[in-house]
Amino acid sequence: MISMKSIMIYGSLVPCFSLIILLYILGVARYVTDFEENTCEMTYMFEYPQYVRISLNNNIEEKYPRFGLYAYGEGFVTEKLRRMHFSGIPVLFIPGNAGSHEQVRSIASVSLRKSRKTPFHFDFFTVSFNKDYSALYGGVLMEQTVYVSHCIKTILALYKNKMDNVVLIGHSMGGVIAKGALLLAPNMNASFASIIINLATPHTPALVLDNVFANYYEELEKHLYKLKDAGVKVISIGGGPRDILVTAAQTYDPTADINVLSTSVPAVWKSTDHLSILWCKQLVFVIVRALFDAVDHLKKPFKIASSPDLKMQALSYHFLQHSSGKKLYHYKEKVLFKDDSKWINIPSRQYVWSNKSESKKWSTIYLVVKLSQKSDFLTIDAVNLENKDWLFMCIESKKQDKKGICEWGWNLTNNTRILIDPLYRPRKTVDLDLKEMNHLGITHVVVRITPEDLDKFVTVSFDSYFHDSRVESTKTKFFHPKYLFGFYGSSPIETVKGNIRYYVTLSNIIDVVTIEMKSTDCTNHYAVVELLEPWNVGSTQSRFFMNKDDGPKTIKMQTLYGRRNETASLRLTLDPECSYTINIQPGGIIDKISCRIRDRWPLLYITIISLLLLFLSIRIYSSDMRQTVVVTIILSFIFNVTYETCIALCIISISAIAVCCCVIFFGSVAHGIAARFFARAITISRTWSDWELYELPVITTIFVLSLVPTTCGALAMVVSVFLYFLKLTRMYEDYLEEILIAWLQHFNWFKRFKSITKENNRSTSQEIYNHLILFLLWIFAAIPAIPSVLVWAKNFSYNIRLTSEDPVFLISWIILAACGTTNVMHIYPEDQGIRSLILSSVLRFVSWIILSMTAASRPFFYHWYMPPIAAALVMLIALNNAVPTNNLAF
């Protein structure tokens, strides 16, 4: 029985664990709700979309009856497709986990519309996977990969040797399949593709629930170098904060040519969720324009450029360094300046020029900044300046009106970038390192304004400064108690009029930052804050600050958590007409927890299994319980999973309470369902089925194991969990009977049963407690069986037997199902013999080994280890119970 001291200890821990679980729930709520509103525009079809089925080889069609290949068409284009007439550049769209082939329509429709203005077009194909679960089940993932490889060959065959590669666009797991089809499928190689565009693809999986899935990723990583060797350009696009299914860190592909979030794609600057990334108009337009610009116009038939450099120019322009215009523009290296033009010298280091005071409409205006030793950086911010060649550097060559001017200059426009603007105006900016220019002998920086620009209100702001003077740092005290709750920050940053650019390095802030920006001298002002993560240039996030919306605002770092060898920073673009007070602080505790949940929630599964095995070891041999608890706490600190361990303990406690409630309130219902099902399955009466269910567990075990060859092992495992639950309900009923007898013992005719009843009452309650721990182990060990059961159920009409089941899991399910449905699982907490000590030590050691897996570089690859480990230990306990003890406890 539980001692009074134990009850007091548990009672003192309840408030602590309640606070932990409350904070965790608030963190989860913050993670799934705290993101910007979806401001993407919806793409639309120009004509009714249709899908034309493309037949593959008969053998392939028979082997994969669930899958299909389609060509996308609209209007009159569909008739050409039905005649199998394809004359464009092939693009294959691959849907993700449980995705639909119809998801291609947004990109395909926009492409068809754009092709009306070009001499070439793209043919879009799409694959139907019957919405199978490729993200959960390795067998399905491999089947889809092989099928896509056959689709690629079939598509190229339609062009009769006129095309030798395709463009692959994969959404979610479709991006993994796109690479796998080239690198892992038989008789395939990377040269079958020219460009791979991954949309919200988990290059780092969050859950690896079977061995086949783990091996797939590991083999794929070994062969990724072949894509670069073949000149295939890979772009990985993540959705940013709104995508809570595939985080930005998961979309980062270390071997990709471009890693970018939709929040930093020029002209998009919006976070997309896991589905809207397919139909977000701003992003779809960028993807389509990049594909069109990647086409080599000099070769017939039109194809994607074979030169990796040419492809990279188009892709980089649209996804990273978009300087001007919707189409890739090749800038001239040197440009001659016009003679009949006006040259205006910028008179001061901080200056704002506008055309408001320009009365005469000059052919061209040149704004000239003379380089000096008074600054080493120059920031230029231009609004409503739309000419493509607008920024140059030059060497003074002659005088005009006693002013130094240049005859020609080197074009710097390709170093500029368009900038998000709160008022949705065309805006360009650049930061120039003047020290590098001085070494080249450059004397001037020139901004060119054309007559067409003067039709609008143009402002060009100049800010010359020493770079070090504009770099601030958050001097937060990392271990200060106020820091944990977000109340402590560095001293406010005070800016002056004329300053455009500031940088703030986020020292000791590795997860979330809160920014507040106020202007004391401007009623109408604007500012833009960009969060830069130097380890990934494509992960920039932006926030607006205006007079009606000046903060505080929170930005969470997306692609890095837990490392401190690199420091994120903020890049501030200010209104030069205003001065600001800027307050930057670490985020609050709820925001920090939400970041931890985002990046570390998969560790909970490993931690829960570890703790359950630890509980079993204590129940088997409890003499050294204190030492066990102390060592576990120390290890959780060493492996940096203290918080996850506390949450795992709370989850186990809540699960135990939930199981107890289900046993009490729903036990009889579950018993009735099982008895009826068992009676129908073996065609006997309800009374006999009820008796055999509990009194003849061997028959129940045979029935459960018969599911393995006829359906799948995972189904047998799930059924065994339900039968184990029935065992708990029966034990609870027996326990209630003993309690009733204990109550009746107060009557004289039951006095003789007093001592026997007390002993039986205690042993039954302990046995229920032991089986409750074992049942929880069964539940969590069965989690990887759920994907297999879902795949089996979904494809039941095609095949009653799941043939692609992982053999390691199959053996594990057989062992667990057999042990769970028989009476071989017992734990005797009162026995403290040498065999109990050995078994307890084995469980304890394995528990700590599992806990150490959380500190591995990629802990998610250890998820599939849990069922085999549980099966091995359960079999060890069962064998111990079957072997005679010779009066020695085990």
FENDA-V826808 format. One record per run of one state. SS is the DSSP state (a for helix, b for strand, c for the rest). FROM is the first residue (numbers start at 1). LEN is the number of residues. If there is no record, write none. Layout:
SS/FROM/LEN ; SS/FROM/LEN
This chain:
c/1/3 ; a/4/30 ; c/34/8 ; b/42/1 ; c/43/6 ; b/49/6 ; c/55/3 ; a/58/6 ; c/64/4 ; b/68/7 ; c/75/1 ; a/76/7 ; c/83/6 ; b/89/6 ; c/95/6 ; a/101/17 ; c/118/4 ; b/122/7 ; c/129/9 ; a/138/21 ; c/159/7 ; b/166/6 ; c/172/1 ; a/173/11 ; c/184/6 ; a/190/3 ; b/193/7 ; c/200/11 ; a/211/13 ; c/224/1 ; a/225/5 ; c/230/3 ; b/233/6 ; c/239/1 ; a/240/3 ; c/243/5 ; a/248/4 ; c/252/6 ; b/258/4 ; c/262/14 ; a/276/4 ; b/280/1 ; a/281/13 ; c/294/1 ; b/295/2 ; c/297/6 ; b/303/2 ; c/305/3 ; a/308/12 ; c/320/14 ; b/334/3 ; c/337/5 ; b/342/4 ; c/346/4 ; b/350/5 ; a/355/3 ; c/358/6 ; b/364/7 ; c/371/6 ; b/377/7 ; c/384/7 ; b/391/4 ; c/395/3 ; b/398/3 ; c/401/2 ; b/403/3 ; c/406/2 ; b/408/4 ; c/412/1 ; a/413/3 ; c/416/1 ; b/417/2 ; c/419/8 ; b/427/7 ; a/434/6 ; c/440/4 ; b/444/7 ; c/451/2 ; a/453/3 ; c/456/3 ; b/459/7 ; c/466/1 ; a/467/4 ; b/471/3 ; c/474/7 ; a/481/4 ; c/485/4 ; b/489/1 ; c/490/3 ; b/493/2 ; c/495/6 ; b/501/5 ; c/506/6 ; b/512/8 ; c/520/6 ; b/526/7 ; c/533/8 ; b/541/6 ; c/547/2 ; b/549/1 ; c/550/1 ; b/551/6 ; c/557/12 ; b/569/6 ; c/575/5 ; b/580/7 ; c/587/2 ; a/589/12 ; c/601/2 ; a/603/18 ; c/621/4 ; a/625/14 ; c/639/3 ; a/642/40 ; c/682/4 ; a/686/10 ; c/696/1 ; a/697/14 ; c/711/2 ; a/713/32 ; c/745/3 ; a/748/34 ; c/782/1 ; a/783/12 ; c/795/12 ; a/807/15 ; c/822/12 ; a/834/22 ; c/856/3 ; a/859/4 ; c/863/2 ; a/865/18 ; c/883/8
